[in-house]
Amino acid sequence: MTIPKILGIIPARGGSKGIPRKNIKQIAGKPLISWTIEAALASQCLTSVIVSTDDAEIAGISKSAGASVPFLRPTDLATDHSPGTDPVMHALDFFPEMDYILLLQPTSPLRTNYDIDACIRFAMENHSKSVVSVCESQENPFWMFYMNESFKMSKLLDREEFSRRQDSPKTFSLNGSLYFSEVKYFREKKKFITEDTLAFLMSKERSVDIDDMIDWKLAETLLLERK
């Protein structure tokens, strides 16, 4: 049996408006990106681990953590409006021998090497060309509301059969941690989530996706507890 070649790509641009220099800001004793690099390098399934960045300082820190930085990403692929898939397509041009890709966002520092390998094995066992990680939604959309300028509320999903919270079905959200795809399929679809994509379930405590300082504080607390 041929062992598939799987490229782990960690995207980390220099610009970050919410939390300045977020990707290399110290959290629980090390740069944020280092947590993802270390988990990826400990994986038994990934063939190579690279960081795609436009920033020389991020590149240096990533190399020190053990990742490969084979290029600096062009600035036009590192703007606030650059599609998230463009850096992946750019990286793949440097690795034509790869069969699969796994995108690992550095804003998910609680994801472990066990999550990475379990996701890949889940994809292989189910013969799936595309898998993304999810966790159970913290807020149920059947209990969410719109609010107009007069503060009047109306249900987002008005379903009478779910009039009680305990009757509502479980819902799941992307946790931003793992995006896996067959290379040929990704080049064809130019996206990770398609009609055939399967969901890989992760626990809530390993699904913190850092977007603001509240997320940051929660992630740091959980990382410190892990030590």
Backbone as a ProteinNet text record, in pm:
[ID]
protein_1_A
[PRIMARY]
MTIPKILGIIPARGGSKGIPRKNIKQIAGKPLISWTIEAALASQCLTSVIVSTDDAEIAGISKSAGASVPFLRPTDLATDHSPGTDPVMHALDFFPEMDYILLLQPTSPLRTNYDIDACIRFAMENHSKSVVSVCESQENPFWMFYMNESFKMSKLLDREEFSRRQDSPKTFSLNGSLYFSEVKYFREKKKFITEDTLAFLMSKERSVDIDDMIDWKLAETLLLERK
[TERTIARY]
83.9	0	86.7	58.8	135.1	94.9	193.9	166.5	142.1	27.9	-0.8	89.6	121.1	201.9	107.7	121.5	28.3	105.7	70.3	136.6	55.4	119.2	57.1	94.4	-5.7	17.4	-36	51	11.6	17.8	-97.2	-96.9	-82.1	8.4	32	81	-12.4	28.7	66.5	142.1	191	85.6	-10.4	-112.5	-219.6	-256.8	-364.3	-422	-544.6	-603.4	-662.5	-725.1	-789.7	-690.5	-587.1	-479.1	-348.8	-284.6	-162.8	-56.2	3.4	110.6	67.6	-59.1	-120.2	-43.8	-1.2	57.7	187.3	257.7	383.1	376.7	260.4	242.1	254.5	319.9	340.3	208.5	183.5	66.8	109.2	87.2	125.1	271.6	356.1	500.5	567.6	492.6	556.3	472	530.5	453.6	332.3	222.2	98.3	121.1	193.5	211.2	288	370.6	451.3	366.7	250.3	163.2	115.6	81.6	36.1	152	266.6	384.2	422.2	427.1	466.5	367.9	238.2	137.5	152.5	175.5	189.4	314.6	424.7	549.2	540.1	453.3	435.5	340.3	276.4	184.1	258.9	194.3	251.1	208.7	115.9	58.4	109.9	151.5	195.1	334.1	349.8	478.6	571.2	516.1	592.6	503.5	568	497	561.5	482.6	536.4	451.9	514.8	443.8	443.9	325.5	311.5	290.5	389.7	381.1	446	403.5	462.2	560	579.5	648.6	779.4	890.6	1022.4	1035.4	976.3	986.2	909.3	789.5	712.6	788.8	852.1	930.3	1043	1113.3	1224.6	1179	1070.8	1017.5	967.3	906.3	855.2	968.8	1076.7	1193.2	1253.8	1258.4	1313.3	1229.1	1098.9	1008.6	1011.8	1084.3	1101.6	1028.1	948.6	874.9	962.6	925.3	992	919.9	997.8	939.7	1006.5	953.9	1022	1011.3	927.5	909.3	845.6	853.1	773.6	655.5	536.6	415.1	408.2	369.9	353.4	254.3	280.4	196.1	51.3	27.3	-110.5	-190.1	-122.2	-190.1	-195.5	-168.1	-163.4	-238.3	-342.4	-421.1	-544.8	-615.4	-738.7	-844.5	-834.5	-937.6	-893.8	-773.6	-726.5	-807.6	-862.5	-935.2	-845	-900.2	-820.1	-762	-822	-772.1	-654.2	-636.9	-529.1	-389.7	-359.4	-227.5	-204.4	-312.2	-299.6	-263.4	-332.5	-301.8	-157.8	-115.4	20.7	122	97.4	188.9	197.8	85.2	82.9	171.5	190.9	276.7	420.6	458.7	594.8	606.3	492	493.4	402.1	437.5	350.6	339.6	428.2	426.7	324.3	262.7	172.1	36	-17.9	-147.9	-262	-232.4	-334.1	-275.7	-364.5	-323	-406.4	-343.8	-413.6	-378.7	-479.3	-460.1	-481.8	-382.4	-389	-373.8	-482	-474.5	-408.2	-314	-244	-331.9	-450.6	-542.9	-617.3	-579.2	-637.9	-527.5	-473.7	-355.9	-383.3	-510.3	-541.5	-555.4	-556.6	-559.8	-428.7	-438	-320.8	-281.5	-166	-123.7	-220.2	-284.2	-381.7	-505.1	-546.9	-657.6	-621	-499.5	-452.9	-456.4	-396.4	-390	-527.7	-611.6	-746.5	-828.9	-811.7	-882.9	-840.5	-710.3	-658.9	-706	-698.5	-741.9	-892.2	-968	-1112.6	-1140.3	-1065.6	-1082.5	-1048.9	-938.6	-895.8	-993.4	-1037.3	-1128.7	-1263	-1303.3	-1431.2	-1417	-1294.9	-1266.4	-1317.5	-1295	-1343.3	-1235	-1274.1	-1180.7	-1170.6	-1261.2	-1263.7	-1324.4	-1252.7	-1299.1	-1264.3	-1355.4	-1326.1	-1365.7	-1298.3	-1327.3	-1440	-1521.1	-1634.1	-1640.1	-1718.8	-1752.3	-1899.9	-1955.9	-2095.5	-2112.1	-2213.7	-2234.4	-2259.6	-2195.9	-2215.8	-2356.5	-2401.8	-2537.5	-2618.5	-2740.1	-2824.7	-2901.2	-2889.5	-2955.8	-3107.9	-3166	-3310.4	-3352	-3251.6	-3278.7	-3200.9	-3183.1	-3122.1	-3226.6	-3200.1	-3299	-3237.6	-3319.7	-3290.4	-3339	-3285	-3336.6	-3335.5	-3451.7	-3456.6	-3416.8	-3427.1	-3384.2	-3468.4	-3586.1	-3671.9	-3652.5	-3550.4	-3516.2	-3619.5	-3704.7	-3801.7	-3732	-3762.6	-3695.9	-3783.9	-3718.4	-3787.4	-3690.5	-3743.1	-3658.1	-3584.1	-3460	-3380	-3439.6	-3474.6	-3537.5	-3667.3	-3776.8	-3906.2	-3963.5	-3936.8	-3982.5	-4062.9	-4192.1	-4280.1	-4247.9	-4197.6	-4170.5	-4054	-3978	-3866.7	-3894.8	-4012.9	-4053.4	-3981.3	-3925.6	-3848.2	-3702.1	-3611.8	-3469.5	-3423.2	-3471	-3426.9	-3475.2	-3574.6	-3623.6	-3544.7	-3466.9	-3391.9	-3281.6	-3257.1	-3148.6	-3012.9	-2912.8	-2778.1	-2731.1	-2659.3	-2603.4	-2452.6	-2383.2	-2236.8	-2181.3	-2066.3	-2002.5	-1860.2	-1814.8	-1673.3	-1591.6	-1486.2	-1403.3	-1272.7	-1252.6	-1137.2	-1005.5	-1008.5	-885	-820.9	-901.1	-847.2	-928.5	-858.2	-921.4	-839.2	-898.7	-826.2	-887.1	-800.8	-852.8	-751.4	-804	-721.2	-677.4	-552.2	-499.7	-576.5	-597.3	-668.1	-808.2	-873.7	-1010.2	-1010.9	-912	-903.9	-876.1	-789.4	-760.4	-885	-963	-1085.5	-1191.1	-1216	-1322.6	-1280.3	-1149.5	-1094	-1157.1	-1193.7	-1246.9	-1242.2	-1248.2	-1242.6	-1380.1	-1482.3	-1614.9	-1701.4	-1739.6	-1822.6	-1943.2	-2023.7	-2140.9	-2100.5	-1975.4	-1928.4	-1843.3	-1819.8	-1731.2	-1790.5	-1705.8	-1747.5	-1699.7	-1770.3	-1736.7	-1659.8	-1548.3	-1469.2	-1494.4	-1553.1	-1595.2	-1479.9	-1461.3	-1361.1	-1430.6	-1363.9	-1419.6	-1417.8	-1508.4	-1516.2	-1388	-1328.3	-1210.5	-1087.8	-1090.4	-978	-1018.2	-1133.4	-1186	-1187.3	-1113.9	-1109.6	-1038.9	-1107.2	-1051.8	-1033.3	-909.7	-881.1	-913.1	-1010.6	-1049.4	-1034.7	-1052	-1039.4	-974.3	-960.2	-888.9	-963.6	-1094	-1168.1	-1130	-1127	-1083	-939.5	-855.7	-713.8	-699.8	-771.8	-762.5	-811.5	-918.7	-969.2	-867	-811.2	-712.5	-589.7	-544.4	-425.4	-451.8	-569.1	-604.7	-602.6	-661.7	-666.7	-528.1	-445.1	-308.5	-225.7	-239.7	-166	-211.5	-339.3	-389.6	-334.5	-302.3	-251.4	-109.2	-32.4	109.4	126.1
-120.8	0	124.8	215.4	339.9	435.1	488	583.6	720.1	782.8	913.3	1022.8	1116.5	1231	1345.5	1391.6	1491.9	1615.5	1728.3	1854.7	1931.5	1963.3	2049	2193.7	2278	2419.9	2505.3	2587.7	2679.5	2821.2	2885.7	3021.2	3124.7	3218.8	3317.2	3449	3535.3	3664	3760.5	3863	3957.4	4052.2	4089.6	4185.1	4119.4	4185.2	4137	4255.9	4291.9	4414.1	4392	4275.9	4250.9	4245.6	4162.7	4149.8	4168	4284.8	4312.2	4204.4	4160.9	4061.2	3932.3	3900.3	3788.3	3657.7	3626.1	3495.1	3469	3575.9	3555.8	3615.7	3659.8	3710.1	3594.1	3617.8	3512.9	3474.2	3342.3	3289.1	3162.5	3160.7	3045.6	3007.9	3111.5	3087.9	3071.4	3078.9	3066.7	3140.7	3172.3	3239	3155.2	3221.9	3151.8	3046.7	3082.6	2990.5	2865	2874.1	2759.3	2642.3	2671.1	2563.1	2477.9	2542.2	2468.4	2396.6	2462.4	2398.4	2272.4	2280.3	2165.3	2049.1	2080.8	1974.8	1908.9	1990.9	1937.7	1850.8	1894.1	1817.5	1685.3	1679.1	1555.5	1458	1501.4	1414.6	1297.4	1181.6	1063.8	1053.6	1140.5	1129.7	1234.5	1350.4	1456.4	1427.2	1448.4	1427	1546.3	1666.9	1790.4	1894.3	1987.2	2096.3	2227.4	2315	2443.4	2557.6	2673.8	2796.7	2887.2	2934.8	3030	3168.6	3254.3	3388	3491.4	3615.6	3727.4	3803.5	3757.7	3834.1	3765.3	3839.5	3781.8	3740	3817.5	3782.5	3653.9	3641.2	3518.4	3400.5	3422.1	3316.3	3269.8	3364.9	3329.9	3251	3293.7	3224.4	3085.7	3075.5	2946	2847.8	2895.1	2809	2763.5	2854.4	2819.1	2712.1	2712.4	2613	2480	2476.6	2351.5	2339	2440.2	2434.2	2477.3	2435.1	2479.8	2603.9	2701.4	2821.4	2833	2760.7	2751.2	2875.8	2971.4	3094.2	3198.8	3325.6	3430.8	3456.7	3455	3470.1	3609.8	3621.8	3753.5	3839.7	3969	4058.7	4061.9	4039.4	4041.7	3919.7	3822.1	3704.9	3711.8	3830.6	3844.9	3969.1	4008.1	4124.5	4080.3	4177.5	4147.3	4084.9	4113.1	4068.5	3949.9	3897.1	3782.5	3658.4	3587.3	3463	3364.8	3296.1	3204.8	3088.3	3056.3	2944	2982.3	3110.5	3153.1	3116.6	3139.1	3097.9	2947.5	2869.6	2724.8	2686.7	2745.4	2719.4	2760	2872.6	2920.8	2821.2	2771.2	2677	2545.5	2500.2	2372.4	2373.1	2491.3	2500.8	2462.9	2473.5	2438.6	2290.5	2221.6	2081.7	1996.7	1982.8	1909.9	1760.8	1709.8	1565.6	1527.2	1626	1596.2	1543.4	1448.9	1389.5	1459.7	1504.6	1567.8	1691.8	1778.3	1896.1	1905	1958.7	1986.6	2129.1	2215.4	2353.8	2362.2	2420	2432.3	2578.8	2641.4	2782.7	2799.7	2892.2	2910.6	2966.5	3012.9	3066.5	2956.8	2830.9	2716.9	2643.3	2704.2	2647.6	2524.4	2493.8	2381	2249.2	2255.6	2135.2	2057.7	1924.7	1841.5	1757.7	1693.9	1602.6	1484.1	1447.5	1337.9	1378.5	1505.5	1555.1	1552	1594.4	1597.3	1457.5	1361.7	1226.1	1160.6	1188.6	1131.3	1184.8	1312.4	1373.1	1309.2	1292.6	1233	1088.4	1012.3	872.4	862.2	955.2	959.7	979	1069.7	1094.3	970.1	905.7	787.8	671.7	649.3	537.7	555.7	681.4	709.3	741.8	727.1	752.7	890.9	987.2	1123.2	1209.4	1288.6	1381.3	1513.3	1535.5	1664.2	1646.4	1694.9	1687.2	1817.9	1869.4	1987.3	1957.8	2021.7	1998.6	2088.2	2032.2	2103.9	2073	2151.6	2118.8	2152.5	2099.8	2129.1	2279.1	2337.9	2481.6	2523.7	2633.4	2684.4	2742.3	2809.3	2865.3	2792.3	2754.1	2682.6	2781.4	2770.7	2867.4	2867.8	2759.5	2757.7	2848.4	2898.4	2991.4	3121.2	3158.8	3286.2	3378.7	3508.5	3607.4	3718.6	3772.1	3899.6	4010.3	4130.3	4245.3	4365.9	4434.2	4549.5	4677.1	4790.6	4918.3	4959.1	4899.3	4928.4	4824.3	4740.3	4636.7	4524.2	4516	4406.9	4280.2	4168.8	4042.5	3951.7	3875.9	3771.8	3654.5	3533.5	3415.3	3400.8	3359.7	3331.8	3213.6	3108.2	2990.1	2963.5	2992.6	2980.1	2841.1	2750.7	2612	2574.8	2557.4	2531.2	2399.4	2301.8	2171.4	2176.2	2288.2	2303.2	2417.8	2415.1	2522.1	2514.5	2396.3	2382	2359.2	2422.9	2411.8	2266.4	2183.7	2045	1961.2	2012	1941	1976.3	2082.1	2127.4	2027.5	2004.2	1913.1	1976.2	1891.9	1943.6	2006.7	2115.7	2179.7	2192.2	2207.3	2206.7	2323.9	2373.4	2488.5	2453.5	2515.9	2503.8	2559.5	2489.7	2542.2	2604.5	2605.2	2672.8	2601.2	2476.6	2407.3	2326.8	2243.9	2150.3	2153.4	2169.7	2167.2	2071.8	1957.8	1851.3	1827.8	1806.1	1780.5	1705.4	1624.7	1567.9	1682.9	1684.1	1796	1813.8	1705.6	1716.7	1772.6	1727.4	1772.7	1920.5	1961.8	2102.2	2192.1	2148.4	2227.9	2239.5	2135.1	2136	2228.2	2214.2	2287.7	2426.9	2442.2	2569.9	2612.8	2514.1	2539.9	2410.3	2425.5	2309.3	2250.2	2333.9	2285.7	2273.8	2151.5	2122.4	2039	1999.4	1916.4	1777.8	1738.3	1605.2	1608.3	1724.8	1737.7	1670	1596	1532.4	1615.2	1601	1674.4	1584.6	1636.7	1567.1	1637.2	1566.4	1627.1	1637.2	1757.9	1781.4	1830.2	1814	1857.4	2009.7	2064.6	2209.6	2267.3	2196.5	2252	2258	2185.2	2194.4	2269.5	2337.5	2405.6	2557.2	2612.6	2758.5	2818.3	2907.7	2976.8	3123.2	3168.7	3301.9	3410.3	3493	3605.1	3738.2	3735	3856.9	3823.9	3924	3903.9	3813.7	3805.8	3712.1	3568.6	3540.8	3408.9	3382.2	3486.1	3473.5	3430.5	3498.5	3468.5	3327.8	3285.6	3150.5	3047.9	3069	2975.9	2967.2	3081.1	3081.3	3005	3023.8	2951.8	2801.2	2756.7	2614.9	2558.1	2636.7	2591.8	2578.1	2671.2	2665.1	2546.3	2514.1	2397.3	2267	2269.6	2149.9	2116.9	2217.4	2197.6	2110.7
0	0	0	-91.9	-101.2	10.8	80.9	188.1	126.6	151.9	90.2	144.6	58.2	99.1	136.6	259.4	312.3	358.5	302.2	335.5	439.1	550.9	651.1	624.2	602.2	571.5	685.7	742.7	849	793	768.7	712.6	824.3	806.1	913.1	853.2	816.6	762.1	874.5	838.6	938.5	990.9	907.5	948.7	1033.5	1142.4	1228.9	1302	1266.7	1322.6	1461.4	1483.7	1611.6	1725.9	1709.4	1806.8	1729.1	1739.9	1662.8	1680.7	1569.5	1566.7	1637.2	1623.2	1695.2	1679.7	1558.7	1533	1609.1	1648	1722.4	1862.3	1904.5	2039.9	2138.5	2250.7	2350.1	2417.8	2422.8	2493.3	2567.6	2694.9	2778.6	2759.2	2742.4	2741	2607.6	2497.6	2366	2261.8	2145.1	2040.3	2000.2	1971.3	1936.3	1828.4	1723.6	1611.5	1651.8	1754.8	1796.8	1842.9	1903.5	1948.6	1830.9	1721	1602.7	1535.4	1526.4	1465.7	1541.8	1673.3	1754.9	1740.6	1737.3	1719.6	1583.1	1480.1	1344	1330.5	1389.4	1381.2	1456.9	1557.8	1635	1566.5	1459.6	1386.3	1323	1322	1256.9	1110.9	1069.5	934.4	835.8	884.9	794.6	738.5	609.3	543.6	565.7	551.3	568.5	635.2	707.3	772	730.5	665.4	622.4	678.4	688	723.9	602.2	566.4	456.4	516.6	501.3	559.5	468.2	485.6	412.5	500.4	624.5	727.3	768.4	760.2	789.8	936.1	1028	1170	1199.7	1142.6	1159.5	1100.4	985.2	921.6	1013.1	1075.3	1163.5	1284.7	1347.3	1465.4	1427.1	1310.4	1263.8	1239.1	1179.8	1156.9	1289	1385.4	1517	1585.5	1556.1	1614.6	1539.7	1426.7	1354	1222.8	1187.1	1061	944.5	826.4	704.4	652.3	605.2	541.3	404.2	305.1	175.6	88.8	129.7	50.9	140.3	97.9	160	67.8	124.9	46.1	-16.3	-143.1	-205.5	-128.1	-121.2	-41.5	-89.4	-218.2	-268.4	-223.4	-163.1	-107.3	44.9	99.6	245.5	292.5	219.8	259.7	336.6	393.6	466.5	375.8	246.1	152.3	66.4	93.2	15.2	51.5	-47.9	-17.9	55.6	154.7	235.7	158.4	42.7	-35.9	-125.9	-155.2	-245.3	-193.6	-64.5	-14	-22.7	-14.1	-25.7	-168.7	-264.9	-405.9	-438	-381.3	-401.8	-345.2	-224.8	-160.8	-237.1	-290.5	-361.2	-486.1	-543.7	-662	-629.7	-500.8	-458.9	-422.6	-411.9	-368.7	-457.8	-584	-678	-646.7	-562	-531.3	-424	-360.2	-249.2	-296.7	-218.4	-249.6	-175.6	-53	31.6	99	143.1	219.6	347.3	449.7	574.4	614.9	616.2	657.9	808.8	878.8	1024.2	1061.9	1104.9	1140.1	1277.3	1289.5	1417.1	1528.5	1492.6	1593.3	1669.9	1645.6	1717.7	1794.2	1898.7	1965.7	2051.4	2078	2164.8	2089.4	1958.2	1875.9	1897.6	1908.7	1936.9	1816	1825.1	1719.4	1708	1819.2	1814.7	1733.2	1745.2	1663.7	1516.3	1486.3	1347.3	1287.1	1356.5	1302.9	1297.4	1397.3	1397.2	1280.8	1249.5	1136.5	1004.7	987.7	864	850.7	958.9	954.8	929.7	987.7	963.8	814.4	751.2	607.6	526.5	561	485.9	502.8	626.6	653.9	583	566.4	501.6	352.9	301.3	160.3	118	206.8	180.9	119.2	22	-41.4	32.9	127.5	198.1	337.2	439.1	577.7	648.6	729.7	811.6	955.6	1049.2	1190.9	1239.8	1328.2	1387.4	1536.6	1607.9	1746.2	1765.7	1872	1898.7	1922.5	1862.1	1871.8	2016.3	2054.8	2190.2	2204.7	2100.1	2098.7	1991.9	2027	1932.8	1844.5	1711.8	1622.7	1633.5	1685.4	1704.8	1820.3	1895.5	2005	1986.3	1859.7	1824.9	1764.5	1771.5	1728.9	1645	1554.8	1490.8	1583.8	1565	1638.8	1545	1533.1	1443.5	1517.7	1447.6	1506.2	1626.4	1639.7	1755.2	1866.8	1850.8	1949.5	1955.8	1854.8	1850.3	1802	1869.3	1838.2	1754.4	1665.7	1590.3	1574.5	1577.3	1575.1	1442.5	1453	1334.1	1257.6	1330.3	1271.7	1347.5	1284.4	1351.8	1326.9	1420.8	1408.7	1532.5	1517.4	1630.9	1701.1	1625	1686	1784.1	1781.7	1874.4	1971.4	2028.9	2119.9	2254.2	2285	2407.5	2369.7	2445	2413.5	2409	2502.3	2508.5	2390	2315.5	2197.3	2070.9	2077.8	1960.3	1926	1797.2	1759.1	1788	1809.3	1826.7	1695.9	1706	1586.6	1605	1493.4	1496.3	1416.4	1461.2	1396.9	1354.8	1248.2	1213.1	1328.7	1367.8	1476.9	1427	1293.9	1235.9	1253.6	1298.5	1335.4	1223	1153.8	1055.7	926.3	813.5	682	595.7	564	494.1	356.5	257.3	122.7	37.4	-52.4	-157.2	-248.1	-289.6	-368.2	-499.1	-572.5	-700.9	-681.2	-575.2	-547.2	-510.6	-431.3	-391.2	-511.6	-599.8	-719.7	-808.4	-810.4	-891.8	-830.4	-700.3	-633	-586.6	-559.9	-511.2	-377.2	-298.1	-164.7	-83.5	48.4	136.1	163.6	164.7	200.5	75.8	46.1	-70.6	-25.7	-121.4	-89.9	-39.5	-61.1	-19.9	107	163.2	279.5	403.1	474.7	599.6	718.7	829.9	952.5	1048.3	1097.6	1199.3	1332.2	1426.6	1553.1	1652.7	1706.7	1810.6	1938	2050.5	2178.2	2187.1	2267.6	2283.6	2340.8	2437.8	2504.7	2414.4	2301.3	2207.7	2080.1	2086.1	1967.8	1980.3	2075.4	2089.5	1967.9	1899.7	1782.5	1822	1829.3	1882.8	1780.6	1815.5	1730.6	1804	1936.7	2015.8	2149.9	2236.3	2361.7	2459.5	2448.8	2533.9	2496.6	2365.1	2318.4	2363.9	2354.4	2391	2537.2	2624.8	2767.7	2798.5	2731.9	2751.2	2703.4	2583.8	2529.2	2620	2669.5	2756.3	2885.9	2942.6	3065.3	3042.3	2931.6	2900.8	2867.6	2800.5	2769.2	2896.4	2987.6	3114	3197.9	3192.4	3265.7	3208.8	3080	3013.3	3056.3	3096.8	3130.4	3254.3
[MASK]
+++++++++++++++++++++++++++++++++++++++++++++++++++++++++++++++++++++++++++++++++++++++++++++++++++++++++++++++++++++++++++++++++++++++++++++++++++++++++++++++++++++++++++++++++++++++++++++++++++++++++++++++++++++++++++++++++++

